[in-house]
Amino acid sequence: MFRFDQLIRRDMIIRDVKQRHPETIPVFEALHFRTPCDDCDIETVARKNGLNTLDVIEALNQAAFSTNTESEDHASNQ
């Protein structure tokens, strides 16, 4: 079951997100989040890169949770 307290939030440290959800690494790379920024929170780096924080969080949560939900839905439909 999905819990909202598991969602990625703007105040989370990038390194922690990458460790908990490795599927988010390509998203960080596509958004040009550099490795030296891994110890910063998502919101700070997003703003420094001129990105909308909510769009970044949405993309990260989709990467982290969409495959899990889709496979759970698929399994329950069988």
Contacts in CASP RR format, 6 or more apart in sequence:
PFRMAT RR
TARGET T0000
AUTHOR 0000-0000-0000
METHOD contacts of the structure
MODEL  1
MFRFDQLIRRDMIIRDVKQRHPETIPVFEALHFRTPCDDCDIETVARKNG
LNTLDVIEALNQAAFSTNTESEDHASNQ
2 65 0 8 1.000
2 68 0 8 1.000
2 69 0 8 1.000
6 65 0 8 1.000
7 61 0 8 1.000
7 65 0 8 1.000
8 17 0 8 1.000
8 21 0 8 1.000
8 24 0 8 1.000
8 42 0 8 1.000
8 57 0 8 1.000
8 60 0 8 1.000
8 61 0 8 1.000
8 64 0 8 1.000
9 42 0 8 1.000
9 57 0 8 1.000
10 41 0 8 1.000
10 42 0 8 1.000
10 43 0 8 1.000
10 46 0 8 1.000
10 53 0 8 1.000
10 56 0 8 1.000
10 57 0 8 1.000
11 41 0 8 1.000
11 42 0 8 1.000
11 43 0 8 1.000
12 41 0 8 1.000
12 42 0 8 1.000
13 38 0 8 1.000
13 39 0 8 1.000
13 40 0 8 1.000
13 41 0 8 1.000
14 28 0 8 1.000
14 33 0 8 1.000
14 37 0 8 1.000
14 38 0 8 1.000
14 39 0 8 1.000
14 40 0 8 1.000
14 41 0 8 1.000
14 42 0 8 1.000
14 45 0 8 1.000
15 38 0 8 1.000
15 39 0 8 1.000
17 24 0 8 1.000
17 42 0 8 1.000
17 60 0 8 1.000
17 64 0 8 1.000
18 24 0 8 1.000
18 25 0 8 1.000
18 28 0 8 1.000
18 38 0 8 1.000
20 64 0 8 1.000
21 60 0 8 1.000
21 63 0 8 1.000
21 64 0 8 1.000
23 63 0 8 1.000
23 64 0 8 1.000
23 67 0 8 1.000
24 60 0 8 1.000
24 63 0 8 1.000
24 64 0 8 1.000
26 63 0 8 1.000
27 59 0 8 1.000
27 60 0 8 1.000
27 63 0 8 1.000
28 60 0 8 1.000
31 46 0 8 1.000
31 49 0 8 1.000
31 51 0 8 1.000
31 56 0 8 1.000
31 59 0 8 1.000
32 49 0 8 1.000
33 45 0 8 1.000
33 49 0 8 1.000
37 45 0 8 1.000
42 53 0 8 1.000
42 56 0 8 1.000
42 57 0 8 1.000
42 60 0 8 1.000
43 53 0 8 1.000
46 52 0 8 1.000
46 53 0 8 1.000
46 56 0 8 1.000
47 53 0 8 1.000
END
